[in-house]
Amino acid sequence: MESTYQQVDNKREKKTIYKGRSNKLTILVLVLLILSLIGGIYLYRQYVVTKDEVEILKDPERYAAILADEEQQILDKIGKHILLPDEEPTLYSILDVEMAKKSYGDFFENAKDGDRLVIYSKKAIIYREEIDLVINAGPIMYLPLDSDTN
């Protein structure tokens, strides 16, 4: 009788062990499924955003309107710090500040890559959008052309 009782106990222990493994496996599968779902949602949203951006780039008028709106927002921010001339400026993003420092000297001393350069006919402004700060502003000086050219 005793051996039969032990066999029954062993079977119960095995079932308990398998139940524990089964629960862990189920939890692991659920976690992986949830992570896959979150990843899929993220990738789908990125796809939609990229698709919208491509559509904007395909339509030159819409793209120009968006750029003009962005430029106006930047000018509005700069206008809170400094009086701007009443004319249409040209806006640039500084991509290589080291080259600008070599070419144009001290005006770009505190500038960083990514800063905005706003050029009017008689004034230039460097603006850092991330901290909403005018980094430098100054007059534009034109060099006279040599009149003695042969």
Secondary structure, 3 states (H helix, E strand, C coil): CHHHHHHHHHHHHHHHHHHHHHHHHHHHHHHHHHHHHHHHHHHHHHHHHHHHHHHHHHCHHHHHHHHHHHHHHHHHHHHCCCCCCCCCCEEEECCCHHHHHHHHHHHHCCCCCCCEEEECCCEEEEEEHHHCEEEEEEECCCCCCCCCCC
